[in-house]
Amino acid sequence: MDTDGDGVGDLPGIIERLGYVASLGVDAVWISPFFRSPMADFGYDIADYRDVDPLFGTLDDFDRLLARAHALGIRVMIDQVLSHTSDQHAWFRESRQSRDNPKADWYVWADPKPDGTPPNNWMSLFGGVAWRWEPRREQYYLHNFLASQPDLNFHNPEVQAATLDNVKFWLDRGVDGLRLDAINFCFHDRQLRDNPPKPVELRAGRGFSTDNPYAYQYHHHNNTQPENLPFLEALRALLDRYPGATTLGEISSEDSLATTAEYVTPRRLHMGYSFELLTDEFSAAYIRGTVERLEAAMTEGWPCWAISNHDVQRAVTRWGGADAGPGLAKMLVALVCSLRGSVCLYQGEELGLPEAEVPFESLRDPYGIAFWPNFKGRDGCRTPMPWDGGEHGGFTSGTPWLPVADAHRMHSVDAQFTDPDSVLNATRTFLQWRRSQPALQEGDIFFLETPEPVLAFVRACTQQRLLIAFNLSDSPVEAGLSVDVSRTLEGHGVQAGGLADRRLSLPPHGAYFGELVQDVASVQRVDVDRVGDARAPTSA
């Protein structure tokens, strides 16, 4: 919410709405970057890691936000963008001046080839070559994202130390956690070897489309280097000095699930999430396969799942189309909150917001502007939060930085607050109900063989064993399940199905929750034979 009328949300606006956030039943908030920045990439281009940009408020505002959140029992996680800075950062301004200044080796600089072209074939995720010429040094600098986001040289121990010191600044201030942006991009291949080409049929990726030249190669050398692992261990050692502080890494690599499993361990990150459920693919088989692959690889870590965020089309539209109803939104919240691990719910997801249509002339995202019209960018999921049905959704008294969609005003907080059947109240109900189910909080996960569009699995811990099933379609379905339940659970807020004589019935976008009769070992015998690579229960 914007409190000063400039059309941009700010820290005082978050403070004003923290009571609403607390009423949802969430444990923490993750706040996108609010640091000093020229805003070429909406704050993910940081010019000063230790100060608040005046656009968003002041350091005093942040301290007030932290105090208010803690008083409401909410923990605060902040974005940390470690792999690159803004080209307006003091470090880069000094580094670009010459090859022999104190910060000369703090960024990734490389000589041109004899013909003046860049040192290798690396491409930027935002389109085009990942190298920009600097005439003062007669060298190129690396930028994996925008040209105004130069990559830091993490092979320099001074860079690592300065980065950890910036993190310590916020931990000392009392933050409870760090969301680590593009954390596998910190290191690059020292030898600057070319990335190998990728066949046309394999160019589909996470976070970019096939018409992006970034899709044309395997990214073996410009990110996800082995040197990143010791750095993560140094970062974890710092976090361990602050009891209760946590890390959540954003991971996008050639095999994001394998990298997540490698990065999330007791010695590295506490949690990690990838883009694997932030895709257009929506089927029981795809969701099951994705979760099972991570479960098989992650033998000691704790996952985190998201189906919507600030980088992808909102899930209700992505998976349900333009006319998706509230039943899908309710079911999706319950589904992602029933998987093993922590969950990130994106603002507006609790309202069932669809993707907003933003006309080209209103676009702010440089990624979307560059790839229009094939890719419309990320603005459609970033439009202001609709608090009421007014012209600007109660977000601002001025002109909002992005237009508030008509459809969003219809789904506003005010419109849903007192409606017992709303997506908002279904979300509140489910999050509260989830707290009373030990298996949903800490249990292992085993999938059952079911036909499309039914996704069914067991969550099992020593206190409880749950059978959970979802209908991913907008038509009623039935399926046979070779399990017995002792009782059907109610009160979860999703349209409920039933189980009788081992026959499961689910309404459109419905769900079933029941407590199993079998002990954990029998569930393992029945279902792991079918899954093949599922991880054994910790309690078995």
C-alpha positions in Angstrom: 0.0 0.0 0.0 1.1 3.6 -0.8 0.9 6.0 2.1 2.4 9.2 0.6 0.5 9.4 -2.7 3.3 8.9 -5.1 1.7 5.7 -6.5 4.4 3.3 -5.2 3.9 1.0 -2.2 6.1 1.8 0.8 7.2 0.5 4.2 4.6 2.5 6.1 2.0 0.9 3.8 3.1 -2.5 4.9 3.0 -1.4 8.6 -0.6 -0.2 8.1 -1.6 -3.6 6.6 0.3 -6.0 8.9 -2.9 -6.6 10.9 -4.5 -8.0 7.8 -1.4 -10.2 7.1 -1.5 -11.5 10.6 -5.2 -12.4 10.2 -4.3 -14.8 7.4 -2.5 -17.0 9.8 0.9 -16.8 8.1 4.2 -17.1 10.0 6.3 -14.6 8.2 6.5 -12.0 5.4 9.1 -11.8 2.7 9.5 -8.2 1.5 11.0 -7.5 -1.9 14.0 -5.2 -2.1 13.6 -1.7 -0.5 17.3 -0.7 -0.6 18.6 2.4 -2.4 18.4 1.8 -6.1 17.9 3.5 -9.5 15.1 1.0 -9.9 16.1 -0.3 -13.3 14.9 -3.7 -12.1 12.6 -2.6 -9.3 15.1 -2.7 -6.6 16.9 -5.9 -7.6 19.7 -3.5 -8.8 21.0 -2.3 -5.4 23.1 0.9 -5.1 23.4 0.8 -1.3 22.8 -2.5 0.7 22.5 -0.7 4.0 19.9 2.0 3.4 16.3 2.3 2.5 15.5 4.0 -0.8 13.4 7.2 -0.1 10.8 5.9 -2.5 9.9 3.3 0.2 10.7 5.2 3.4 13.5 5.3 5.9 15.5 3.0 8.1 13.4 4.2 11.0 10.3 3.0 9.0 11.9 -0.4 8.6 12.6 -0.6 12.4 9.0 0.3 13.1 7.9 -2.4 10.6 10.0 -5.0 12.3 8.7 -4.0 15.8 5.1 -4.1 14.6 5.5 -7.4 12.9 7.1 -9.0 15.9 4.4 -7.7 18.2 1.9 -9.5 15.9 3.9 -12.7 16.0 5.1 -12.3 12.4 8.7 -12.9 11.4 10.3 -10.7 8.7 12.4 -11.9 5.8 14.1 -9.5 3.5 15.5 -9.9 -0.1 19.2 -10.1 -0.4 20.6 -9.7 -3.9 24.2 -10.9 -3.5 25.3 -11.9 -7.0 25.2 -8.4 -8.6 24.8 -4.7 -7.8 23.5 -1.7 -9.6 26.0 0.1 -11.8 25.4 3.1 -9.5 26.8 1.2 -6.5 30.0 2.9 -5.1 31.9 -0.3 -5.6 31.2 -0.4 -9.3 31.7 3.3 -9.8 35.2 2.8 -8.5 35.9 -0.5 -10.2 35.1 0.8 -13.7 37.6 3.7 -13.5 40.8 1.7 -14.0 42.4 -1.7 -13.8 44.5 -0.8 -10.7 42.1 0.8 -8.2 41.2 -0.8 -4.8 37.9 -2.2 -6.3 39.4 -3.1 -9.7 38.9 -6.9 -9.1 35.5 -6.7 -7.3 33.5 -7.3 -10.5 33.9 -9.8 -13.4 36.1 -8.0 -15.9 37.5 -9.6 -19.0 39.6 -8.6 -22.0 38.0 -8.7 -25.5 39.0 -11.3 -28.0 41.6 -10.0 -30.6 38.7 -8.9 -32.9 37.2 -6.8 -30.1 34.2 -9.1 -29.5 33.2 -10.3 -26.0 35.4 -12.9 -24.2 32.9 -15.7 -24.6 29.4 -16.6 -25.7 27.5 -16.1 -22.4 24.0 -14.6 -22.8 22.0 -12.5 -20.4 18.7 -13.8 -19.0 17.0 -10.6 -20.0 18.1 -11.0 -23.7 21.3 -10.4 -25.6 25.0 -10.7 -24.8 25.9 -10.9 -21.2 28.9 -8.5 -21.6 29.0 -4.7 -21.7 32.0 -2.7 -22.9 33.7 -0.2 -20.5 36.0 2.2 -22.4 37.9 3.4 -19.3 39.3 0.0 -18.7 39.0 -1.3 -22.3 37.4 -4.4 -20.9 34.0 -6.0 -20.8 32.1 -6.6 -17.6 29.7 -9.5 -17.0 25.9 -9.0 -16.4 23.8 -12.1 -16.2 20.7 -9.8 -16.0 20.4 -6.2 -17.1 23.5 -4.3 -18.3 22.9 -2.0 -15.3 23.4 -5.0 -13.0 27.1 -5.9 -13.1 28.1 -9.2 -11.6 30.3 -9.2 -8.5 33.5 -11.3 -8.6 33.0 -13.8 -5.8 36.3 -15.4 -6.5 37.7 -12.3 -4.7 37.7 -13.0 -0.9 37.2 -9.3 -0.2 33.9 -9.4 -2.1 32.7 -12.4 -0.1 33.7 -10.7 3.2 32.0 -7.4 2.2 28.9 -9.3 1.2 28.7 -11.2 4.5 29.2 -7.9 6.3 26.2 -6.4 4.5 24.1 -9.4 5.5 25.3 -9.1 9.1 24.1 -5.4 9.1 20.5 -6.6 8.7 20.8 -9.6 11.1 22.1 -7.2 13.7 19.1 -5.0 13.1 16.8 -7.9 13.9 15.6 -9.4 10.7 14.5 -13.1 11.0 15.5 -14.4 7.6 16.9 -13.8 4.1 15.4 -14.6 0.8 18.5 -15.0 -1.4 17.8 -13.9 -5.0 19.5 -15.9 -7.8 21.8 -17.5 -5.2 23.4 -19.9 -7.6 24.6 -17.0 -9.8 27.3 -15.8 -7.3 30.3 -17.5 -9.0 31.3 -17.8 -12.6 33.8 -20.1 -14.4 37.3 -18.7 -13.8 38.3 -19.8 -17.3 35.4 -18.1 -18.9 34.7 -21.1 -21.1 31.9 -21.0 -23.7 28.6 -22.5 -22.7 27.7 -25.4 -25.0 24.8 -25.0 -27.5 21.4 -26.5 -26.6 19.4 -28.4 -29.2 16.2 -26.7 -30.4 14.0 -29.4 -28.9 15.4 -28.8 -25.4 15.2 -25.0 -25.3 12.2 -24.8 -23.0 13.3 -23.5 -19.6 12.1 -22.0 -16.3 11.9 -18.2 -16.2 12.5 -17.6 -19.9 10.9 -18.5 -23.2 12.3 -20.3 -26.2 12.6 -17.1 -28.2 15.1 -15.8 -25.7 18.7 -16.4 -26.8 19.4 -17.4 -23.2 17.5 -20.6 -24.1 20.0 -21.5 -26.8 22.7 -22.8 -24.6 23.4 -24.9 -21.5 24.4 -22.6 -18.6 27.2 -24.7 -17.3 29.8 -21.9 -16.8 28.0 -18.7 -16.0 26.3 -19.9 -12.8 26.0 -22.8 -10.3 29.8 -23.3 -9.9 31.3 -25.6 -7.2 32.9 -22.6 -5.5 29.5 -21.5 -4.4 29.2 -24.3 -1.9 31.9 -23.1 0.5 30.4 -19.6 0.3 27.0 -21.0 1.3 28.6 -22.7 4.2 30.2 -19.4 5.3 26.8 -17.7 5.0 25.2 -20.5 7.1 27.9 -20.1 9.7 27.0 -16.4 10.0 23.3 -17.2 10.2 23.9 -19.8 12.9 25.2 -16.9 15.2 21.6 -15.6 15.2 19.3 -18.2 16.7 16.1 -18.6 14.7 17.3 -16.7 11.6 16.7 -18.6 8.4 17.6 -18.6 4.7 15.5 -19.2 1.6 17.4 -19.6 -1.7 15.9 -18.9 -5.1 17.5 -21.5 -7.4 17.3 -21.6 -11.2 19.9 -23.9 -12.9 20.1 -26.5 -15.6 18.7 -29.0 -13.0 17.1 -26.8 -10.4 15.9 -29.7 -8.3 19.3 -31.3 -8.1 20.9 -28.0 -7.2 18.2 -27.3 -4.6 19.0 -30.6 -3.0 22.7 -29.8 -3.1 22.3 -26.3 -1.6 19.7 -27.1 1.1 21.5 -29.0 3.9 22.2 -28.5 7.6 25.5 -26.8 6.6 24.2 -24.6 3.8 20.8 -23.1 3.2 17.8 -23.8 5.5 15.3 -23.8 2.6 15.3 -23.5 -1.2 12.7 -23.1 -3.9 12.9 -23.4 -7.7 10.6 -22.5 -10.6 9.5 -26.1 -11.1 6.0 -25.5 -10.0 5.9 -22.0 -11.5 5.4 -23.4 -15.0 2.5 -23.8 -17.4 2.6 -27.6 -16.9 -0.4 -28.6 -14.7 -1.2 -32.2 -14.2 -1.2 -34.7 -11.4 1.7 -36.5 -13.1 3.8 -33.4 -13.4 3.3 -32.2 -9.8 3.9 -35.7 -8.5 7.0 -36.2 -10.6 8.5 -32.8 -9.5 7.9 -33.5 -5.8 9.2 -37.0 -6.0 12.4 -36.0 -7.8 13.2 -33.4 -5.1 12.3 -35.9 -2.4 14.6 -38.5 -3.8 17.5 -36.1 -4.1 17.0 -34.1 -0.9 17.9 -36.6 1.8 18.5 -34.1 4.6 17.1 -30.8 3.6 13.8 -28.9 4.0 12.0 -27.9 0.8 9.9 -24.8 0.1 7.2 -24.6 -2.5 5.5 -21.8 -4.5 3.1 -21.8 -7.4 2.9 -18.0 -7.8 5.4 -15.2 -7.3 6.5 -11.9 -8.8 8.2 -13.4 -11.8 5.5 -15.6 -13.4 1.9 -15.4 -14.5 -0.5 -15.8 -11.5 -1.4 -19.5 -10.9 -5.2 -19.1 -11.2 -4.8 -17.8 -14.8 -1.7 -19.9 -15.7 -3.4 -23.2 -14.7 -7.1 -22.3 -15.0 -7.3 -19.9 -17.9 -9.0 -16.5 -18.1 -12.4 -17.8 -16.7 -11.1 -19.8 -13.7 -13.5 -19.8 -10.8 -12.9 -19.4 -7.1 -12.9 -23.2 -6.5 -9.6 -23.5 -8.3 -8.0 -20.7 -6.3 -9.1 -22.4 -3.0 -7.9 -25.8 -4.1 -4.5 -24.5 -5.2 -3.8 -22.9 -1.9 -4.7 -26.1 -0.1 -2.6 -28.2 -2.5 0.6 -26.2 -2.2 0.1 -26.0 1.6 -0.3 -29.8 1.8 3.1 -30.6 0.2 6.1 -31.4 2.5 8.0 -28.3 3.4 7.4 -24.6 3.8 5.2 -22.5 1.5 5.4 -19.1 -0.1 2.0 -17.5 -0.8 2.3 -14.5 -3.1 0.3 -11.4 -2.2 -3.2 -11.6 -3.8 -3.0 -15.4 -4.0 -5.2 -15.5 -0.9 -7.8 -13.5 -2.9 -7.6 -15.8 -6.0 -6.4 -12.9 -8.2 -6.1 -13.6 -11.9 -3.3 -12.3 -14.0 -3.9 -8.6 -14.8 -3.9 -7.4 -18.4 -1.4 -4.5 -18.7 -1.3 -2.6 -22.0 2.0 -2.1 -23.6 2.0 1.7 -23.0 1.7 1.0 -19.2 4.4 -1.6 -19.0 7.3 -1.0 -16.6 9.2 -4.3 -16.7 12.2 -4.0 -19.0 12.1 -7.8 -19.6 8.5 -7.5 -21.0 9.2 -4.4 -23.0 12.2 -6.2 -24.7 10.2 -9.3 -25.6 6.8 -7.9 -26.3 4.5 -9.2 -27.7 5.6 -12.8 -27.4 6.3 -12.3 -23.7 4.4 -9.6 -21.9 6.8 -9.5 -18.9 6.1 -9.7 -15.2 3.9 -6.6 -14.7 0.7 -8.6 -14.9 1.4 -10.3 -11.6 2.9 -7.2 -10.0 -0.1 -4.8 -10.1 -1.1 -3.2 -6.8 -3.0 -5.1 -4.1 -6.7 -4.3 -4.3 -8.0 -3.4 -0.8 -11.4 -2.1 -1.9 -13.5 -1.5 -5.1 -12.4 2.1 -5.7 -10.7 3.4 -8.8 -7.2 2.5 -7.5 -8.3 -0.4 -5.3 -7.6 1.6 -2.1 -3.9 1.2 -2.8 -3.0 4.9 -3.3 -4.5 8.4 -3.3 -2.4 9.2 -6.4 -1.8 7.4 -9.7 -0.6 3.8 -9.1 2.7 2.8 -10.7 0.8 0.0 -12.5 -2.9 0.2 -13.2 -5.3 -1.7 -11.0 -7.3 -4.2 -13.0 -11.1 -4.1 -13.0 -11.2 -7.8 -12.2 -9.0 -7.2 -9.2 -11.3 -4.6 -7.7 -14.1 -7.2 -7.9 -11.8 -9.6 -5.9 -10.7 -6.9 -3.3 -10.2 -7.6 0.4 -13.3 -5.5 1.2 -15.4 -7.6 -1.2 -14.3 -10.9 0.3 -13.7 -10.0 4.0 -17.2 -10.9 5.3 -18.1 -13.5 2.6 -17.9 -16.9 4.3 -17.5 -18.6 0.9 -14.7 -16.3 -0.4 -11.2 -17.4 -1.4 -9.9 -15.1 1.3 -11.8 -16.8 4.1 -11.1 -20.3 2.6 -7.4 -19.5 2.8 -7.7 -18.3 6.4 -9.6 -21.4 7.3 -7.1 -23.8 5.6 -4.0 -22.1 7.2 -5.6 -22.3 10.6 -6.7 -25.9 10.1 -3.3 -26.8 8.8 -1.8 -25.8 12.2 -3.9 -28.6 13.9 -2.6 -31.3 11.6 0.9 -32.6 12.6 1.3 -34.6 9.4 0.9 -31.5 7.3 3.5 -29.6 9.3 6.2 -32.3 9.6 5.2 -35.5 7.9 6.9 -37.3 5.1 5.1 -37.6 1.7 4.2 -40.7 -0.4 2.2 -40.5 -3.7 -0.5 -43.0 -4.7 -1.2 -44.3 -8.1 -4.3 -42.4 -9.4 -5.6 -41.5 -12.9 -5.6 -37.9 -14.1 -6.8 -35.5 -13.0 -6.5 -36.9 -9.4 -3.4 -36.1 -7.3 -3.3 -38.3 -4.2 -0.6 -38.7 -1.5 -0.1 -39.7 2.1 1.5 -37.4 4.7 2.8 -39.4 7.6 4.5 -38.7 10.9 4.5 -40.5 14.3 1.3 -38.7 15.5 -0.8 -38.9 12.3 -1.2 -40.4 8.9 -3.3 -38.5 6.4 -4.7 -39.4 3.0 -5.0 -36.3 0.8 -6.4 -36.1 -2.7 -7.2 -33.2 -5.1 -9.2 -33.0 -8.3 -7.3 -30.8 -10.6 -10.2 -30.5 -13.1 -13.4 -28.5 -13.2 -15.5 -31.7 -13.6 -16.4 -34.3 -10.9 -14.2 -37.4 -10.8 -14.1 -40.8 -9.1 -11.1 -43.0 -8.5 -10.3 -46.3 -6.7 -7.8 -46.2 -3.8 -6.5 -49.3 -2.1 -6.4 -47.6 1.4 -8.8 -47.5 4.3 -9.4 -44.4 6.5 -10.6 -44.3 10.1 -12.4 -41.0 9.6 -12.9 -38.2 7.1 -11.5 -34.8 8.2 -13.6 -31.7 7.8 -13.2 -28.0 8.5 -10.4 -27.3 5.9 -12.4 -24.9 3.8 -12.1 -26.6 0.4 -15.0 -28.2 -1.3 -14.9 -31.7 0.1 -15.1 -35.1 -1.5 -15.8 -38.5 0.0 -14.4 -42.0 0.3 -16.6 -45.1 0.6 -15.7 -48.7 -0.1 -12.3 -47.5 -1.3 -14.0 -45.4 -3.9 -12.9 -41.7 -3.9 -15.4 -39.1 -5.2 -14.2 -35.5 -5.7 -16.3 -32.5 -6.9 -14.8 -30.0 -9.3 -11.6 -28.7 -7.8 -12.4 -30.5 -4.7 -10.2 -32.2 -2.0 -10.4 -35.0 0.4 -8.6 -35.3 3.7 -8.8 -38.4 5.9 -6.9 -40.2 8.6 -5.5 -43.6 7.5 -6.1 -46.9 9.3 -2.7 -48.3 8.2 0.4 -47.8 10.1 3.4 -46.0 8.5 5.1 -49.2 7.5 2.1 -50.5 5.7 1.7 -47.3 3.8 5.3 -47.6 2.8 4.8 -51.2 1.6 1.8 -50.3 -0.5 3.0 -47.1 -2.0 6.7 -47.1 -2.2 6.6 -50.1 -4.5 4.6 -48.0 -6.9 6.7 -44.8 -6.4 10.0 -46.7 -6.6 12.3 -43.9 -5.4 10.3 -42.3 -2.6 12.2 -41.5 0.5 11.5 -43.8 3.5 9.7 -42.2 6.4 12.0 -40.9 9.1 9.8 -42.6 11.7 10.0 -46.0 10.0 
